[in-house]
Amino acid sequence: MKAIINAMTANLHAQPNKYSELIDEGLYGMVVEIIEQKENEWVYVKTPYRYEGFCQTSNLLIDSTKPNLWEKEATYFVSQAFADVLSEPKIQSSKLKTLVRGSIVQVIPNRELNDEWVMVKLVTGRIGYTRRYWVSEKIEFNPDSEEVFRENVVQTALSYLKTPYRWGGKSPLGIDCSGLCSMAYLLNGVKIYRDAKIVEDFPIKEINFEQIQKGDLLYFPGHIAMYMADGLYVHSSLGGNEVSVNSLIKEHSQYREDLATTITAVGSLFPAK
């Protein structure tokens, strides 16, 4: 059975206990597969990128008739860090929901609205309104547009700059290293592995360091970063407490020796050239 996340963020835990380790966050509108029902209002779920964990049922809309239709019709995501969905197309109206970047909604065409607003349908079926430029249509990955993709995925990662580090986090409220890289790719139409390692059957493949380009991934022991070019990389660093930019070049002011000297692999979505 499938379910739709009906909370701004839905914690995925290592155990069916809210005090256990946070291993991932599902975002509003994401469809997950329920693998097993547990006691005390917990279910074991699998995300679209094949990550698994325990989620509280209070964060889910569990209805066998809705997820498939939602996946087909909800083709927009929130591109702003935060977006309020309001009851009317005016800023003075009441708030129905606050959504974070990566949340999924259905856009309902409405010619009566001006260019500032767009009508959206929420998971529950309720209709609301948000700023038109706060939502974007889901991106389909085009392997023939490599240069565009590389630039876009870096800019997406940089949109999280200064976001606090949060273990297991995946939103502008807090994000970890693999959450940052996986979200940057996901928002550009590619599902990569959620953790800081290269895994078979996922699209990232290992390449030589000498072949690294913008948007490729740097792997370290227990850490991952995205290469930007000119020796710079963006990452969510536990040591730095937030999403920041550092350098692999020793003479650079943002050089981090602990990372520059411990690279274990470089991964790319594209074949090495």
Sequence and secondary structure as in RCSB ss.txt:
>XXXX:A:sequence
MKAIINAMTANLHAQPNKYSELIDEGLYGMVVEIIEQKENEWVYVKTPYRYEGFCQTSNLLIDSTKPNLWEKEAT
YFVSQAFADVLSEPKIQSSKLKTLVRGSIVQVIPNRELNDEWVMVKLVTGRIGYTRRYWVSEKIEFNPDSEEVFR
ENVVQTALSYLKTPYRWGGKSPLGIDCSGLCSMAYLLNGVKIYRDAKIVEDFPIKEINFEQIQKGDLLYFPGHIA
MYMADGLYVHSSLGGNEVSVNSLIKEHSQYREDLATTITAVGSLFPAK
>XXXX:A:secstr
 EEEE SSEEEEESSSSTTS EEEEEETT EEEEEEEETTTEEEEE TTS EEEEEGGGEEE TTSHHHHHHH  
EEE SSEEEEESSSSTTS EEEEEETT EEEEE  TTS TTEEEEE TTS EEEEEGGGEEE     TT HHHHH
HHHHHHHHTTTT BB TT EETTEE HHHHHHHHHHTTT    SSSS  TTSS EEE GGG  TT EEEETTEEE
EEEETTEEEEEETTTTEEEEEES TTSTTB HHHHT   EEEESS   
